[in-house]
């Protein structure tokens, strides 16, 4: 039986992080992610990163801090407004201005977005389409490890402050459920929250989580948000022959599936025979 439940290199689970606002604590976050071989997405506001008076991450370090270390830079709107109170035209202007500035500063194509304040309306989704933004991360937690049906409104598993139980359960699934696969742990937050006096999650505890997840890297693919988006969409593009004996991959991304519980690679722009 074929199941579309494997990630890159045939790994059974996936892990991604999303951090907002480009605060100075991102430098420490990047160090930790790099230390444990993990990927994250950082959602930035162009008006802030180009403000010479900002105490956060500067525009001239976006590439060296994030991109050169394998992380993703995504939009968070230019000025962090309440989008749902704006016209579709003004929402588009917020998005496209942010995207254009971030692309110039990073030398990459920016395709992702985190809703400012976590709020949006139907016009936000139209503005995203017009600005060629392919996913939008909300702040409404699912509490589960399911992949989104619609990436336009991508709900994370948990906020960093509530992550302990989800991380522990995720690790138990990796270790104790060899029949289970195709699940994603998605943690979001803000770097400055680690330094708040009443922070529910300390830097030390967060590093413990990263170390514990790193020990299971044999079965967990750590990726940026856009890497998850691209891979899942490639997986959903796989075609199967009528008799169920052949798979065809029309995309430029290698995709892994389960063939009677064993990983099978369907190479980009290629076919795989099912035995």
C-alpha positions as CSV (number, residue, x, y, z in Angstrom):
1,X,0.0,0.0,0.0
2,X,1.3,3.5,-0.9
3,X,1.0,6.3,1.6
4,X,2.0,9.9,1.1
5,X,3.4,10.2,4.6
6,X,7.1,10.6,4.3
7,X,9.3,13.7,4.3
8,X,12.7,14.4,2.8
9,X,15.1,11.5,2.8
10,X,12.2,9.2,3.8
11,X,12.0,10.6,7.4
12,X,8.7,10.0,9.1
13,X,8.3,13.3,10.9
14,X,9.0,17.0,10.3
15,X,9.8,20.0,12.5
16,X,9.6,23.7,11.8
17,X,9.8,27.0,13.8
18,X,8.5,30.5,13.1
19,X,9.6,33.6,14.9
20,X,8.2,37.1,14.5
21,X,9.4,40.7,14.6
22,X,13.2,40.5,14.1
23,X,14.0,41.4,17.6
24,X,17.6,41.3,18.8
25,X,17.1,37.9,20.5
26,X,17.0,36.4,17.0
27,X,20.8,36.3,17.1
28,X,20.7,33.9,20.0
29,X,17.9,31.9,18.4
30,X,19.9,31.5,15.2
31,X,23.0,30.3,17.2
32,X,20.8,27.7,19.0
33,X,19.2,26.5,15.8
34,X,22.6,26.2,14.1
35,X,24.1,24.4,17.0
36,X,21.4,21.6,16.7
37,X,21.2,21.6,12.9
38,X,17.7,23.0,12.8
39,X,15.9,25.4,10.5
40,X,13.5,28.3,11.2
41,X,11.5,31.0,9.5
42,X,11.9,34.6,10.7
43,X,9.0,37.0,9.8
44,X,10.2,40.6,9.5
45,X,8.7,44.0,9.0
46,X,10.6,46.1,6.4
47,X,9.8,49.4,8.2
48,X,11.6,48.1,11.3
49,X,14.6,46.5,9.7
50,X,15.3,49.7,7.7
51,X,14.8,52.0,10.7
52,X,18.2,53.2,12.0
53,X,16.8,53.7,15.4
54,X,15.5,50.2,15.8
55,X,17.1,48.0,18.5
56,X,16.3,44.8,16.5
57,X,17.9,43.1,13.6
58,X,19.3,45.5,11.0
59,X,18.6,45.2,7.3
60,X,22.3,44.9,6.5
61,X,22.6,41.7,8.6
62,X,19.6,39.8,7.2
63,X,21.6,37.8,4.7
64,X,24.5,36.9,7.0
65,X,22.3,36.1,10.0
66,X,19.4,34.3,8.5
67,X,20.0,33.3,4.8
68,X,23.6,32.3,5.0
69,X,22.7,29.9,7.9
70,X,20.0,28.2,5.9
71,X,17.0,29.9,7.5
72,X,14.0,31.6,5.8
73,X,13.1,35.3,5.8
74,X,9.3,35.8,5.4
75,X,7.0,38.8,5.4
76,X,5.2,40.2,8.5
77,X,3.8,43.2,6.7
78,X,5.7,46.5,6.3
79,X,4.4,48.3,9.4
80,X,2.5,45.6,11.4
81,X,-1.0,47.0,11.1
82,X,-4.4,45.4,11.8
83,X,-4.9,44.2,8.3
84,X,-8.6,43.3,8.8
85,X,-9.4,47.0,9.1
86,X,-7.8,47.9,5.8
87,X,-9.0,47.8,2.2
88,X,-7.7,45.0,0.0
89,X,-5.6,47.5,-1.9
90,X,-3.9,48.8,1.3
91,X,-3.3,45.3,2.5
92,X,-1.6,44.5,-0.8
93,X,0.6,47.6,-0.4
94,X,1.7,46.5,3.0
95,X,2.6,43.0,1.7
96,X,4.3,44.0,-1.5
97,X,6.3,46.8,0.1
98,X,7.5,44.3,2.8
99,X,8.3,41.6,0.2
100,X,10.2,43.9,-2.2
101,X,12.4,45.4,0.6
102,X,13.1,42.0,2.2
103,X,14.0,40.5,-1.2
104,X,16.5,43.4,-1.9
105,X,18.1,42.9,1.5
106,X,18.4,39.1,1.4
107,X,18.9,38.4,-2.3
108,X,16.2,35.7,-2.0
109,X,12.6,35.4,-3.3
110,X,10.2,35.9,-0.3
111,X,7.0,33.9,-0.5
112,X,5.8,33.4,3.1
113,X,3.9,35.5,5.5
114,X,2.9,35.6,9.2
115,X,-0.3,37.7,9.9
116,X,0.5,40.7,12.1
117,X,-1.4,40.2,15.4
118,X,-2.4,36.8,13.9
119,X,-5.5,38.4,12.4
120,X,-6.8,38.6,8.8
121,X,-9.9,38.6,6.7
122,X,-11.0,37.4,3.3
123,X,-9.4,40.4,1.7
124,X,-6.1,39.4,3.3
125,X,-6.1,36.2,1.3
126,X,-6.8,38.2,-1.9
127,X,-3.9,40.5,-1.1
128,X,-1.7,37.5,-0.6
129,X,-2.6,36.1,-4.0
130,X,-1.9,39.4,-5.6
131,X,1.5,39.7,-3.9
132,X,2.4,36.1,-4.8
133,X,2.5,35.1,-1.1
134,X,1.9,31.3,-0.9
135,X,1.3,30.7,2.8
136,X,0.1,32.7,5.8
137,X,0.8,31.7,9.4
138,X,-1.8,32.4,12.0
139,X,-1.5,32.3,15.8
140,X,-4.4,29.9,16.4
141,X,-2.9,26.7,17.7
142,X,-4.0,23.2,16.6
143,X,-2.4,21.3,19.4
144,X,-1.8,18.5,16.9
145,X,0.7,17.5,14.3
146,X,-1.5,17.5,11.2
147,X,-0.4,19.1,8.0
148,X,-2.6,22.1,6.8
149,X,-5.3,21.5,4.2
150,X,-4.9,25.1,3.1
151,X,-1.5,26.8,3.6
152,X,-3.1,30.2,3.1
153,X,-4.1,30.0,6.8
154,X,-1.5,27.8,8.4
155,X,-2.2,27.1,12.0
156,X,0.9,26.1,14.1
157,X,0.9,23.2,16.6
158,X,1.8,25.4,19.6
159,X,3.2,28.7,20.8
160,X,6.6,28.4,22.4
161,X,5.2,29.0,25.9
162,X,3.0,26.0,25.6
163,X,5.5,23.8,23.9
164,X,6.6,21.4,26.6
165,X,3.8,18.9,26.5
166,X,3.7,19.0,22.7
167,X,7.4,18.4,22.3
168,X,7.3,15.5,24.8
169,X,4.4,13.9,23.0
170,X,6.0,14.4,19.6
171,X,9.2,12.7,20.7
172,X,7.1,9.8,22.2
173,X,5.4,9.4,18.8
174,X,8.8,9.2,17.1
175,X,10.2,6.7,19.6
176,X,7.2,4.5,20.4
177,X,5.0,4.5,17.3
178,X,7.1,3.0,14.5
179,X,3.8,2.7,12.5
180,X,3.2,6.4,12.7
181,X,4.4,9.0,10.1
182,X,3.6,12.1,8.1
183,X,3.3,14.4,11.2
184,X,4.7,17.9,11.7
185,X,5.6,19.8,14.9
186,X,5.3,23.5,14.3
187,X,6.4,25.9,17.1
188,X,6.0,29.7,16.8
189,X,6.8,32.7,19.0
190,X,8.9,35.8,19.6
191,X,12.6,35.8,20.7
192,X,11.9,38.6,23.3
193,X,9.5,36.3,25.2
194,X,12.5,34.3,26.5
195,X,13.7,37.4,28.4
196,X,10.4,38.4,30.0
197,X,10.4,38.2,33.8
198,X,7.4,35.8,33.8
199,X,8.4,33.9,30.7
200,X,6.8,30.4,30.6
201,X,9.8,29.1,28.6
202,X,13.4,29.9,29.4
203,X,16.4,29.8,27.1
204,X,17.8,26.9,29.0
205,X,14.5,24.8,28.7
206,X,14.2,25.7,25.0
207,X,17.7,24.4,24.4
208,X,16.8,21.2,26.2
209,X,13.9,20.8,23.8
210,X,16.2,21.4,20.8
211,X,18.8,18.9,22.1
212,X,16.1,16.2,22.7
213,X,14.7,16.7,19.2
214,X,18.2,16.7,17.7
215,X,18.8,13.2,19.1
216,X,15.9,12.0,17.0
217,X,17.2,13.6,13.8
218,X,17.4,10.1,12.2
219,X,13.6,10.3,11.9
220,X,12.8,14.1,12.0
221,X,13.3,16.4,9.1
222,X,14.0,20.0,10.3
223,X,12.9,22.5,7.6
224,X,11.9,26.1,7.1
225,X,8.2,26.9,6.6
226,X,8.7,27.4,2.8
227,X,10.6,24.1,2.6
228,X,7.6,22.4,4.2
229,X,5.2,24.1,1.9
230,X,7.2,23.2,-1.2
231,X,7.7,19.6,-0.2
232,X,4.1,19.0,0.8
233,X,2.8,20.5,-2.4
234,X,5.2,18.3,-4.4
235,X,4.0,15.3,-2.5
236,X,0.4,16.2,-3.3
237,X,1.3,16.5,-7.0
238,X,2.3,12.8,-7.3
239,X,0.3,10.9,-9.8
240,X,-0.4,7.1,-9.7
241,X,-1.2,4.8,-12.6
242,X,-4.6,3.3,-13.0
243,X,-3.3,-0.2,-12.0
244,X,-1.4,1.2,-9.0
245,X,2.0,0.0,-10.2
246,X,3.7,3.3,-11.0
247,X,4.1,6.7,-9.5
248,X,5.0,9.9,-11.5
249,X,6.5,13.0,-10.0
250,X,6.0,16.1,-12.2
251,X,7.8,18.5,-9.9
252,X,11.4,19.5,-9.4
253,X,11.5,18.1,-5.9
254,X,12.3,14.5,-4.9
255,X,9.4,13.0,-2.9
256,X,9.4,10.0,-0.6
257,X,6.3,7.8,0.0
258,X,5.7,4.7,2.1
259,X,5.5,1.5,0.1
260,X,4.1,-1.2,2.5
261,X,5.7,0.8,5.3
262,X,9.1,1.2,3.6
263,X,10.4,4.5,2.2
264,X,10.4,4.9,-1.6
265,X,11.8,7.9,-3.4
266,X,10.0,9.2,-6.4
267,X,12.7,11.4,-8.1
268,X,11.9,14.8,-9.5
269,X,10.4,14.7,-13.0
270,X,10.6,10.9,-12.8
271,X,8.7,7.7,-12.2
272,X,9.0,4.9,-9.6
273,X,7.7,1.4,-10.0
274,X,5.8,-0.2,-7.2
275,X,6.8,-3.8,-6.4
